[in-house]
Amino acid sequence: MTTKEQQDIDALAAMESLRGALADAGLVLPSLGVDSVSPALRLVELGRVRADVAARLAEALQRGGRQ
């Protein structure tokens, strides 16, 4: 992804997209949100999760999101 493409992505839209993809995989990141402190950077805050959720997230990424 180029720098220009990175700048064009809305943080809120990216966060909602990630939330939906995680939900499809049966995962919830309770602290997922947009970083409001530095809006120009368009950061998505992933937050903290329990170890079992982190392990399930890693498994989902390793299998490419396939159930």
C-alpha positions in Angstrom: 0.0 0.0 0.0 1.4 3.4 -1.0 1.6 6.3 1.3 -1.1 8.1 -0.6 -3.4 5.1 -0.3 -2.7 5.0 3.5 -3.6 8.7 3.8 -6.9 8.1 2.0 -8.2 5.5 4.4 -10.7 6.8 7.0 -9.8 5.4 10.5 -13.4 4.9 11.5 -14.2 3.0 8.3 -11.1 0.9 8.8 -12.0 0.2 12.4 -15.6 -0.8 11.4 -14.2 -3.1 8.7 -11.9 -4.8 11.1 -14.6 -5.1 13.7 -16.8 -6.9 11.1 -14.0 -9.2 9.9 -13.3 -10.1 13.5 -17.0 -10.8 14.2 -17.1 -13.0 11.2 -14.2 -15.0 12.7 -16.1 -15.1 16.1 -13.7 -12.6 17.7 -14.4 -9.4 19.7 -11.7 -6.9 20.6 -13.6 -4.9 23.3 -11.1 -2.0 23.2 -11.2 -1.6 19.4 -11.6 2.1 18.5 -10.2 5.1 16.7 -7.4 7.0 18.4 -9.0 10.5 19.0 -5.8 12.0 20.4 -4.0 12.2 17.0 -6.7 12.3 14.3 -4.2 13.4 11.6 -2.4 10.0 12.0 -5.6 8.0 11.4 -4.7 5.4 14.0 -6.9 2.5 15.0 -6.5 1.5 18.6 -6.6 -2.3 19.0 -6.5 -2.2 22.7 -5.9 -5.1 25.1 -7.4 -8.6 24.9 -7.4 -11.7 27.0 -4.7 -14.3 26.1 -7.3 -16.7 24.8 -8.7 -14.1 22.4 -5.1 -13.3 21.2 -4.5 -17.0 20.6 -7.7 -17.3 18.6 -6.9 -14.2 16.6 -3.4 -15.6 15.8 -5.1 -18.9 14.7 -7.6 -17.0 12.5 -4.7 -15.1 10.8 -2.7 -18.2 10.3 -5.5 -20.0 8.5 -6.3 -16.9 6.5 -9.7 -16.4 8.1 -11.0 -19.7 6.9 -13.2 -21.6 9.5 
